[in-house]
Amino acid sequence: MDPDVYKNFNELNGTNEDAAEIKFDEFSPILKKLNLLDAPITIQDHFLKLCYYLQKHYIDITGWEKLGYEIRSLVSTKN
């Protein structure tokens, strides 16, 4: 994302997150474990971003379920 667009996005939603490059190869084992390799790209993208940010706080996604338009994630803390 263009740095100016990212800055404006942060201002709009009140956050101060830096842009991050997420490498698919690092997270593909997680997608495989969650049976998401054949899922639509939008769902894979959602989980890649979620995994990236949760791992910063020592949290793992252990499962998920889709209910209508909502996705619920099961998580656990790393010990």
N, CA, C and O atoms as CSV, one atom per row, in Angstrom:
chain,resi,resn,atom,element,x,y,z
A,1,MET,N,N,0.853,-1.155,0.000
A,1,MET,CA,C,0.000,0.000,0.000
A,1,MET,C,C,0.907,1.228,0.000
A,1,MET,O,O,1.949,1.240,0.655
A,2,ASP,N,N,0.515,2.228,-0.718
A,2,ASP,CA,C,1.260,3.478,-0.764
A,2,ASP,C,C,1.387,4.062,0.643
A,2,ASP,O,O,0.406,4.072,1.386
A,3,PRO,N,N,2.575,4.550,1.032
A,3,PRO,CA,C,2.753,5.066,2.398
A,3,PRO,C,C,1.761,6.171,2.779
A,3,PRO,O,O,1.303,6.212,3.921
A,4,ASP,N,N,1.425,7.062,1.847
A,4,ASP,CA,C,0.463,8.123,2.157
A,4,ASP,C,C,-0.930,7.553,2.400
A,4,ASP,O,O,-1.652,8.014,3.285
A,5,VAL,N,N,-1.300,6.555,1.614
A,5,VAL,CA,C,-2.610,5.917,1.804
A,5,VAL,C,C,-2.643,5.236,3.165
A,5,VAL,O,O,-3.639,5.331,3.882
A,6,TYR,N,N,-1.562,4.551,3.529
A,6,TYR,CA,C,-1.497,3.861,4.811
A,6,TYR,C,C,-1.586,4.863,5.970
A,6,TYR,O,O,-2.274,4.614,6.959
A,7,LYS,N,N,-0.888,5.991,5.841
A,7,LYS,CA,C,-0.924,7.033,6.869
A,7,LYS,C,C,-2.346,7.570,7.029
A,7,LYS,O,O,-2.829,7.731,8.150
A,8,ASN,N,N,-3.008,7.845,5.923
A,8,ASN,CA,C,-4.383,8.350,5.976
A,8,ASN,C,C,-5.339,7.313,6.555
A,8,ASN,O,O,-6.259,7.657,7.297
A,9,PHE,N,N,-5.123,6.051,6.217
A,9,PHE,CA,C,-5.952,4.975,6.767
A,9,PHE,C,C,-5.807,4.924,8.284
A,9,PHE,O,O,-6.802,4.791,8.997
A,10,ASN,N,N,-4.581,5.029,8.781
A,10,ASN,CA,C,-4.342,5.023,10.227
A,10,ASN,C,C,-5.026,6.201,10.904
A,10,ASN,O,O,-5.578,6.059,11.995
A,11,GLU,N,N,-4.992,7.361,10.262
A,11,GLU,CA,C,-5.657,8.527,10.832
A,11,GLU,C,C,-7.168,8.326,10.901
A,11,GLU,O,O,-7.810,8.722,11.873
A,12,LEU,N,N,-7.729,7.707,9.864
A,12,LEU,CA,C,-9.178,7.483,9.836
A,12,LEU,C,C,-9.643,6.509,10.910
A,12,LEU,O,O,-10.691,6.718,11.521
A,13,ASN,N,N,-8.871,5.442,11.148
A,13,ASN,CA,C,-9.331,4.450,12.126
A,13,ASN,C,C,-8.657,4.593,13.486
A,13,ASN,O,O,-8.866,3.761,14.368
A,14,GLY,N,N,-7.855,5.632,13.665
A,14,GLY,CA,C,-7.278,5.923,14.979
A,14,GLY,C,C,-6.189,4.971,15.430
A,14,GLY,O,O,-5.983,4.809,16.632
A,15,THR,N,N,-5.489,4.339,14.507
A,15,THR,CA,C,-4.407,3.431,14.877
A,15,THR,C,C,-3.070,4.027,14.484
A,15,THR,O,O,-3.001,5.059,13.817
A,16,ASN,N,N,-2.020,3.364,14.906
A,16,ASN,CA,C,-0.673,3.791,14.552
A,16,ASN,C,C,0.153,2.577,14.169
A,16,ASN,O,O,1.297,2.446,14.603
A,17,GLU,N,N,-0.404,1.697,13.370
A,17,GLU,CA,C,0.284,0.481,12.946
A,17,GLU,C,C,1.178,0.775,11.753
A,17,GLU,O,O,0.790,1.515,10.850
A,18,ASP,N,N,2.363,0.204,11.746
A,18,ASP,CA,C,3.255,0.308,10.607
A,18,ASP,C,C,2.869,-0.736,9.575
A,18,ASP,O,O,2.335,-1.791,9.917
A,19,ALA,N,N,3.141,-0.441,8.318
A,19,ALA,CA,C,2.899,-1.414,7.262
A,19,ALA,C,C,3.843,-2.594,7.466
A,19,ALA,O,O,4.967,-2.420,7.936
A,20,ALA,N,N,3.395,-3.769,7.118
A,20,ALA,CA,C,4.219,-4.961,7.277
A,20,ALA,C,C,4.120,-5.817,6.026
A,20,ALA,O,O,3.061,-5.913,5.405
A,21,GLU,N,N,5.214,-6.425,5.672
A,21,GLU,CA,C,5.222,-7.359,4.552
A,21,GLU,C,C,5.072,-8.761,5.130
A,21,GLU,O,O,5.897,-9.210,5.926
A,22,ILE,N,N,4.018,-9.437,4.722
A,22,ILE,CA,C,3.744,-10.787,5.217
A,22,ILE,C,C,4.102,-11.769,4.106
A,22,ILE,O,O,3.551,-11.694,3.007
A,23,LYS,N,N,5.006,-12.674,4.384
A,23,LYS,CA,C,5.429,-13.646,3.378
A,23,LYS,C,C,4.566,-14.897,3.484
A,23,LYS,O,O,4.481,-15.522,4.541
A,24,PHE,N,N,3.935,-15.247,2.383
A,24,PHE,CA,C,3.020,-16.383,2.343
A,24,PHE,C,C,3.708,-17.666,2.784
A,24,PHE,O,O,3.114,-18.473,3.498
A,25,ASP,N,N,4.955,-17.863,2.367
A,25,ASP,CA,C,5.676,-19.107,2.692
A,25,ASP,C,C,5.812,-19.336,4.191
A,25,ASP,O,O,5.821,-20.481,4.643
A,26,GLU,N,N,5.916,-18.263,4.964
A,26,GLU,CA,C,6.058,-18.403,6.407
A,26,GLU,C,C,4.755,-18.851,7.065
A,26,GLU,O,O,4.779,-19.506,8.107
A,27,PHE,N,N,3.627,-18.502,6.464
A,27,PHE,CA,C,2.339,-18.781,7.083
A,27,PHE,C,C,1.558,-19.898,6.383
A,27,PHE,O,O,0.498,-20.300,6.862
A,28,SER,N,N,2.064,-20.396,5.269
A,28,SER,CA,C,1.342,-21.463,4.567
A,28,SER,C,C,1.163,-22.722,5.417
A,28,SER,O,O,0.140,-23.390,5.269
A,29,PRO,N,N,2.120,-23.090,6.320
A,29,PRO,CA,C,1.856,-24.250,7.184
A,29,PRO,C,C,0.633,-24.040,8.088
A,29,PRO,O,O,-0.102,-24.984,8.378
A,30,ILE,N,N,0.426,-22.810,8.525
A,30,ILE,CA,C,-0.745,-22.514,9.356
A,30,ILE,C,C,-2.013,-22.656,8.538
A,30,ILE,O,O,-2.997,-23.229,9.007
A,31,LEU,N,N,-1.998,-22.129,7.295
A,31,LEU,CA,C,-3.165,-22.265,6.426
A,31,LEU,C,C,-3.462,-23.736,6.145
A,31,LEU,O,O,-4.622,-24.143,6.082
A,32,LYS,N,N,-2.406,-24.526,5.977
A,32,LYS,CA,C,-2.589,-25.961,5.733
A,32,LYS,C,C,-3.197,-26.628,6.965
A,32,LYS,O,O,-4.125,-27.427,6.844
A,33,LYS,N,N,-2.679,-26.302,8.146
A,33,LYS,CA,C,-3.179,-26.877,9.394
A,33,LYS,C,C,-4.666,-26.547,9.603
A,33,LYS,O,O,-5.421,-27.362,10.132
A,34,LEU,N,N,-5.070,-25.351,9.183
A,34,LEU,CA,C,-6.461,-24.913,9.357
A,34,LEU,C,C,-7.342,-25.274,8.162
A,34,LEU,O,O,-8.498,-24.856,8.090
A,35,ASN,N,N,-6.787,-26.061,7.211
A,35,ASN,CA,C,-7.511,-26.470,6.001
A,35,ASN,C,C,-8.016,-25.269,5.202
A,35,ASN,O,O,-9.172,-25.233,4.782
A,36,LEU,N,N,-7.138,-24.292,5.000
A,36,LEU,CA,C,-7.505,-23.076,4.282
A,36,LEU,C,C,-6.800,-22.909,2.941
A,36,LEU,O,O,-6.987,-21.888,2.280
A,37,LEU,N,N,-6.003,-23.873,2.525
A,37,LEU,CA,C,-5.269,-23.722,1.268
A,37,LEU,C,C,-6.197,-23.650,0.066
A,37,LEU,O,O,-5.838,-23.040,-0.942
A,38,ASP,N,N,-7.371,-24.248,0.139
A,38,ASP,CA,C,-8.336,-24.199,-0.961
A,38,ASP,C,C,-9.430,-23.163,-0.727
A,38,ASP,O,O,-10.357,-23.050,-1.529
A,39,ALA,N,N,-9.330,-22.407,0.363
A,39,ALA,CA,C,-10.332,-21.379,0.683
A,39,ALA,C,C,-10.152,-20.181,-0.248
A,39,ALA,O,O,-9.076,-19.995,-0.817
A,40,PRO,N,N,-11.197,-19.369,-0.405
A,40,PRO,CA,C,-11.064,-18.156,-1.226
A,40,PRO,C,C,-9.923,-17.272,-0.719
A,40,PRO,O,O,-9.612,-17.258,0.472
A,41,ILE,N,N,-9.321,-16.552,-1.630
A,41,ILE,CA,C,-8.177,-15.684,-1.297
A,41,ILE,C,C,-8.530,-14.684,-0.207
A,41,ILE,O,O,-7.686,-14.378,0.635
A,42,THR,N,N,-9.751,-14.166,-0.200
A,42,THR,CA,C,-10.131,-13.185,0.822
A,42,THR,C,C,-10.065,-13.794,2.225
A,42,THR,O,O,-9.656,-13.123,3.172
A,43,ILE,N,N,-10.462,-15.053,2.360
A,43,ILE,CA,C,-10.402,-15.723,3.666
A,43,ILE,C,C,-8.951,-16.022,4.034
A,43,ILE,O,O,-8.555,-15.838,5.184
A,44,GLN,N,N,-8.151,-16.485,3.062
A,44,GLN,CA,C,-6.731,-16.726,3.325
A,44,GLN,C,C,-6.050,-15.434,3.764
A,44,GLN,O,O,-5.274,-15.427,4.720
A,45,ASP,N,N,-6.344,-14.343,3.064
A,45,ASP,CA,C,-5.758,-13.044,3.401
A,45,ASP,C,C,-6.138,-12.621,4.819
A,45,ASP,O,O,-5.304,-12.120,5.573
A,46,HIS,N,N,-7.396,-12.827,5.167
A,46,HIS,CA,C,-7.866,-12.501,6.518
A,46,HIS,C,C,-7.041,-13.245,7.565
A,46,HIS,O,O,-6.591,-12.654,8.546
A,47,PHE,N,N,-6.848,-14.548,7.347
A,47,PHE,CA,C,-6.114,-15.356,8.320
A,47,PHE,C,C,-4.624,-15.037,8.335
A,47,PHE,O,O,-4.001,-15.086,9.395
A,48,LEU,N,N,-4.038,-14.711,7.186
A,48,LEU,CA,C,-2.624,-14.338,7.169
A,48,LEU,C,C,-2.392,-13.094,8.014
A,48,LEU,O,O,-1.456,-13.047,8.813
A,49,LYS,N,N,-3.243,-12.087,7.840
A,49,LYS,CA,C,-3.115,-10.850,8.613
A,49,LYS,C,C,-3.359,-11.116,10.101
A,49,LYS,O,O,-2.615,-10.641,10.959
A,50,LEU,N,N,-4.405,-11.877,10.390
A,50,LEU,CA,C,-4.743,-12.187,11.773
A,50,LEU,C,C,-3.609,-12.953,12.455
A,50,LEU,O,O,-3.220,-12.615,13.573
A,51,CYS,N,N,-3.081,-13.976,11.795
A,51,CYS,CA,C,-1.972,-14.757,12.359
A,51,CYS,C,C,-0.767,-13.865,12.620
A,51,CYS,O,O,-0.136,-13.959,13.672
A,52,TYR,N,N,-0.451,-13.003,11.667
A,52,TYR,CA,C,0.711,-12.130,11.804
A,52,TYR,C,C,0.592,-11.261,13.052
A,52,TYR,O,O,1.526,-11.195,13.852
A,53,TYR,N,N,-0.539,-10.600,13.225
A,53,TYR,CA,C,-0.707,-9.701,14.364
A,53,TYR,C,C,-0.884,-10.435,15.685
A,53,TYR,O,O,-0.418,-9.954,16.717
A,54,LEU,N,N,-1.544,-11.583,15.679
A,54,LEU,CA,C,-1.700,-12.338,16.924
A,54,LEU,C,C,-0.374,-12.917,17.404
A,54,LEU,O,O,-0.119,-12.977,18.607
A,55,GLN,N,N,0.472,-13.342,16.466
A,55,GLN,CA,C,1.763,-13.909,16.864
A,55,GLN,C,C,2.631,-12.888,17.585
A,55,GLN,O,O,3.465,-13.262,18.409
A,56,LYS,N,N,2.449,-11.611,17.290
A,56,LYS,CA,C,3.187,-10.564,18.006
A,56,LYS,C,C,2.834,-10.552,19.492
A,56,LYS,O,O,3.610,-10.071,20.318
A,57,HIS,N,N,1.655,-11.085,19.825
A,57,HIS,CA,C,1.183,-11.116,21.206
A,57,HIS,C,C,1.165,-12.538,21.764
A,57,HIS,O,O,0.497,-12.817,22.759
A,58,TYR,N,N,1.913,-13.439,21.106
A,58,TYR,CA,C,2.066,-14.830,21.553
A,58,TYR,C,C,0.734,-15.577,21.590
A,58,TYR,O,O,0.451,-16.320,22.530
A,59,ILE,N,N,-0.066,-15.371,20.567
A,59,ILE,CA,C,-1.369,-16.033,20.450
A,59,ILE,C,C,-1.388,-16.812,19.143
A,59,ILE,O,O,-0.986,-16.291,18.102
A,60,ASP,N,N,-1.854,-18.061,19.190
A,60,ASP,CA,C,-1.984,-18.912,18.008
A,60,ASP,C,C,-3.448,-19.132,17.676
A,60,ASP,O,O,-4.294,-19.199,18.568
A,61,ILE,N,N,-3.743,-19.245,16.382
A,61,ILE,CA,C,-5.084,-19.639,15.950
A,61,ILE,C,C,-5.098,-21.161,15.902
A,61,ILE,O,O,-4.264,-21.777,15.238
A,62,THR,N,N,-6.046,-21.761,16.604
A,62,THR,CA,C,-6.114,-23.224,16.662
A,62,THR,C,C,-7.264,-23.787,15.833
A,62,THR,O,O,-7.301,-24.991,15.577
A,63,GLY,N,N,-8.187,-22.956,15.417
A,63,GLY,CA,C,-9.307,-23.410,14.613
A,63,GLY,C,C,-10.155,-22.227,14.194
A,63,GLY,O,O,-9.893,-21.090,14.585
A,64,TRP,N,N,-11.186,-22.507,13.387
A,64,TRP,CA,C,-12.086,-21.455,12.942
A,64,TRP,C,C,-13.391,-22.067,12.462
A,64,TRP,O,O,-13.477,-23.265,12.190
A,65,GLU,N,N,-14.403,-21.216,12.366
A,65,GLU,CA,C,-15.682,-21.629,11.790
A,65,GLU,C,C,-16.327,-20.431,11.125
A,65,GLU,O,O,-16.165,-19.296,11.573
A,66,LYS,N,N,-17.058,-20.691,10.054
A,66,LYS,CA,C,-17.740,-19.622,9.324
A,66,LYS,C,C,-19.225,-19.727,9.613
A,66,LYS,O,O,-19.838,-20.777,9.422
A,67,LEU,N,N,-19.794,-18.625,10.076
A,67,LEU,CA,C,-21.223,-18.554,10.376
A,67,LEU,C,C,-21.818,-17.405,9.565
A,67,LEU,O,O,-21.712,-16.245,9.961
A,68,GLY,N,N,-22.435,-17.720,8.444
A,68,GLY,CA,C,-22.946,-16.676,7.563
A,68,GLY,C,C,-21.781,-15.876,7.006
A,68,GLY,O,O,-20.881,-16.433,6.378
A,69,TYR,N,N,-21.799,-14.571,7.236
A,69,TYR,CA,C,-20.713,-13.710,6.782
A,69,TYR,C,C,-19.633,-13.521,7.842
A,69,TYR,O,O,-18.654,-12.810,7.618
A,70,GLU,N,N,-19.810,-14.145,8.968
A,70,GLU,CA,C,-18.896,-13.979,10.101
A,70,GLU,C,C,-17.925,-15.148,10.183
A,70,GLU,O,O,-18.288,-16.296,9.926
A,71,ILE,N,N,-16.679,-14.835,10.548
A,71,ILE,CA,C,-15.674,-15.877,10.769
A,71,ILE,C,C,-15.261,-15.799,12.246
A,71,ILE,O,O,-14.858,-14.742,12.733
A,72,ARG,N,N,-15.365,-16.910,12.933
A,72,ARG,CA,C,-14.942,-16.985,14.322
A,72,ARG,C,C,-13.643,-17.774,14.392
A,72,ARG,O,O,-13.511,-18.847,13.804
A,73,SER,N,N,-12.700,-17.218,15.118
A,73,SER,CA,C,-11.392,-17.870,15.274
A,73,SER,C,C,-11.244,-18.391,16.679
A,73,SER,O,O,-11.586,-17.712,17.647
A,74,LEU,N,N,-10.729,-19.607,16.791
A,74,LEU,CA,C,-10.392,-20.188,18.089
A,74,LEU,C,C,-8.916,-19.928,18.316
A,74,LEU,O,O,-8.099,-20.212,17.440
A,75,VAL,N,N,-8.563,-19.399,19.457
A,75,VAL,CA,C,-7.182,-19.025,19.730
A,75,VAL,C,C,-6.704,-19.604,21.060
A,75,VAL,O,O,-7.500,-19.974,21.923
A,76,SER,N,N,-5.382,-19.670,21.196
A,76,SER,CA,C,-4.784,-20.064,22.475
A,76,SER,C,C,-3.482,-19.293,22.634
A,76,SER,O,O,-2.851,-18.896,21.655
A,77,THR,N,N,-3.101,-19.092,23.873
A,77,THR,CA,C,-1.842,-18.402,24.141
A,77,THR,C,C,-0.703,-19.395,24.094
A,77,THR,O,O,-0.872,-20.574,24.405
A,78,LYS,N,N,0.455,-18.904,23.700
A,78,LYS,CA,C,1.651,-19.753,23.658
A,78,LYS,C,C,2.198,-19.872,25.072
A,78,LYS,O,O,2.284,-18.882,25.800
A,79,ASN,N,N,2.561,-21.065,25.448
A,79,ASN,CA,C,3.127,-21.291,26.787
A,79,ASN,C,C,4.609,-21.431,26.727
A,79,ASN,O,O,5.253,-21.627,27.757
